[in-house]
Amino acid sequence: MDWVKKALRCWPWLAAIASGALYRACFAPYGQGWLCWVALTPLLAAVWFSGEHAKRRWLRDLLLGYVAGVVFFGSVFSWLVTVTVPGAVLVGLYMAVYMALWGWLAGRLRPGGLRPVAVKGPTGIDAVTQRLAQKQAAGSGGLPSGGREAPLPVPVTSPWLSSSRNLLLAFLLASAWVALETVRSHLFSGWGWNMLGSALHAQWAMIQIVDMTGVAGLSFLTAWTNVILVATVRRFMLETQVRKVRPHFDLTLTMAALVGVMGYGIRAVQVRQPSSTVRIAALQPNIPREQKFSAEHAQSTFDKFAELSRVALQSRPDLLLWPESSMPHVVLPGTDSYDFVMQFSSEIKTDLLLGVIDEDDQDAYNAAILVAGGDQQIQLYRKLHLVPFGEYVPGRHTLPGIGAIVGDQVPEDFGFGKEFTVLKTSRPDVRLAPLICFEDTIGELTRQFVRRGANLLTNVTNDGWFLRSAGSQQHLDNAVFRCVENRLPMVRSANTGITCFINEFGRITQILLDETGSQFTEGVLTGEISVPTDPTPTFYVRHGELFAHICTGIGVLTLLALLPRLVRRQGAPRA
């Protein structure tokens, strides 16, 4: 049938789409993280086992990867349309380039097929030649004695049949995947959400390894496994044709690595550090974004924070958290917001951490302040990592029209903070890393606070910009790794989204939900957190993204090794 033939011709492109869809299903709202172990296999099959006679196979490989990338990035970040439709489209089209490059590299490292091996027989005649001679004789009626073809085996070989070559292939492609994720998390100020390894955020035994490798280690392991699965299936298919199927150590080593990582995780969660108990209360006022900075609704905002805080103070917390940009005005002396905060703080005698808008003579800043309950001293942190097209527009003053991508959502750029300011509470044993908004998704930034003495991670955020989409859940899923990397707990206070407590093993211990189970609600979350009094720096705290940097170096060396072959092909005469 014609439609069957068309479908067969289109299968590589359908496979690329399937890879993008499987990768997408790993993340909220679907949350099928286990699919990361197989998500890349359809794309690899399409690149390796199709297009043999294509004139520009390298371009085909590139486009297959791009299709998979567009499907994944275009759908996983589709919640950006709540802020900017053009921006959401551009993010999908731009980030798909990274999967395209990986598909291209997979094609360049493509193993070959079966090749005959010449073996000389007792008469000095090549076994392959003898086989061909017998076939010719059979065709002309001149069969050997017995009336049938003699069973002369034809030895063959293939890179697919070599465990060591399959392991090398997996090593190179997994390193390249991590290298591309590393570039994605840094280029144009970076956005490292939803890496392949991040899909495992709920698998507590697997994710403990990030205290050494960062999320890059999980991405490496999952990409490696995808490659080995495809190689194993291909090897099995070839072996059934040419020789007896036998065990290979490439799959065995992969399975052993997975078991080893899980064993490390089970052991890690049994190690406890000396800690002290801190009582925390976190507010979630759920103020609509159109009312957030409205002068008309300023008094109702003050009233809501006062009301919720009185409920929170019934638990006698050591620390009270208000979310990002809590107040409707800049919090500076002489403003209503400043007067409200200082008066309220003087009444409660409790340390208060809140997100504010700060200003100086040059810029406005997205900031956080800690108002000490005893003496009302103010400590200030200005946000270091701004969200491109959310808090500033890259190239606003050099590229005409680029500001139109976000329209009036970002009328002016925030200024960048310059210092990793650890906030000291009234308790000398509690020192805060005041992460704002997306900063809790950035491993290297969080690590810098810990290196400067922070022993409690805090996050004040406002995911209300993304309404009731999957954005807030993806934000949390990417944030849990900061706790494991640094072996420190985290408390999050969101205007709306997800207000919760996370322990040092990445487990969400408490979460604010309404009676229907929704996180998009108004309320107060109270509880106790064990804060390490003298935390032992993890390997990640000491060395940062060392594993990712090693993988990036290997990726660069791989490209350099391929360069002579690429140059030869470019210079080869065309038929």
C-alpha positions, 0 to 999 in steps of 0.5 A: 500500500502507498501509505505504508511505503510513505510511512516507511520512508518517513520513519527516521523523521517519525523516530526523531519526533518520538525522541523529542516527545519521550524526552518531553514526557520526562518533565512536568506536568507528565513527570515520567522521568524513567523515559530518560533511559530510552528517550534518545534511542529513536533518534540514534536509530534514525541517524545510524540506520537510515539515509545510507544513500543520502547525498548529504548525510551529515545534513540529514543527521543534523536535521533529524537532531533539530527536529527532535530538539524542536519537539522537546524544547518547543513543548517543554518550555511552552509555558513561556507563552504566558509571558511572551509568545515570540520569546517562547518560539525563539527559545524552542528554535534556538535550543533545538540547535544543541540536539541538532549538533549532537545528532550530527556528531552521532552520525560522524561517529556512526559504526560501520556494518558487516565486513567479510574477513578473508580466511585462506583455506588449505588450497589457498583459495579465499573462503569468500571467493570459494563461496561465490564460485559455489553460488555461480556453479549452483546457478549453472547446474554444476553443484558439488557432490551431494547436490547441495552447497557445502557449508563453508562459513564466511567470517565477518566482523563489525564495530558493533560486535566489539564491546570496547568500541561500543563503550568508546562510542557511548563514552564519546557521545555521552561526553558530547551530550554533557558538553552541549548541556554545559554550553547551553547553561552558560551561553547568552547568560545560560538557561540550564533547565531540564537537562537529561539528568534532571529527569531523575529528580524524584529518584532519590537513590540515583541523584545522590551522586550529584554531590560529586558530579553535579547534574552533569553526571546523571546526564552522562549516565543516561546518555551513555545508557541510551547509546549502549541500548541501541548498540546492544540491540544492533549487536544482537541482530547481527550476531543472530545472522553470523555467529552464536550470541554471547555475552558482551561486557559493554552492557554488563558494565553499564548495568553495573554502573547503574547499580553502583550509583544506586548503591552510592545513593543508598549509602549517602542518605545514611550519613548524617551531619551534626545539626540544629533545629530551626523553626521556619515559616514561609508565606505564599500570598498568591497575589495576581501578577497584575496587582503586584505593583499596583498602587491601587492594591498596595494597602490590600497587599500590606493587609494580606502579608500582615494577616498571613504573618500573624498566622505564621507567628503562632508557631514561634518561628526563628525565621519568617520568609516572604516571597520575591518582590513582596512589596508594591514599591521600592523598599527604601526609606521614605516609601510606604513599603519600607515603613510597613516592613520596618514597623512590622519587623519591630513588632514581631521580633523575628528575623524576616527575609523578603524579596524586594526591589532596591535602587541606587543612583544607577540602577534598580535591582531585584534583591532580598533583605534580611531584617534582624528581629532584635536590632532591625539591622538590614542586610542586602543581597542584590540578584547576581544572575538575571533572567534574560528577557525576564529581568533584562533584554540582552542587546536592548541598546544595540539590536533594534527591535529586540525589546519587542520580544517581551513587549511591556513585560520588561520595560527597563533592565534590572542591574546585576548584583556583584557580591555573593552575600551570605545573610547572617541571622540572629542565630549564629549557627544559621547563615542564609544563601538568599537565592532569588527566583531562578538562581536556585536552579544554578549549581555553580552560583549556589555553590559560591554561597556555600563556599562563603559559609551559608548552611541554609539555602533559601529561595524567594520566588514568584512563579505567578508570571507563568500562571497555572502552567508547569513552569513552577513544577519544573522550577522546583524539579531543577532546584532539588539538586542544589540540596544534594550537591551541597548537602544542605536543606532549602526552604522556598517561599513563592508568591504562588507556585510551590512553597516547600521545604527540601532536605539535604538529600533532595526529598521534599519534606513539606509542601503547601497545598490546598484542599484539592491538592493544588500548589496555586494557593494562598497560605502559610507553611510552617515546620522545622528544618535540621540545619548542619552546624558545621557542614563538611564540604562535598566534592562538588562544593570543593571542585564545582562543575569539574565533571562537566568541564572534563566532558566538555574537554573530551567533546572538543578533543573529539571534534579535533580528532574528526577534523582531518576526516571532515576536511578530506571529505570536503576536499574530495572531488564530486562525481 
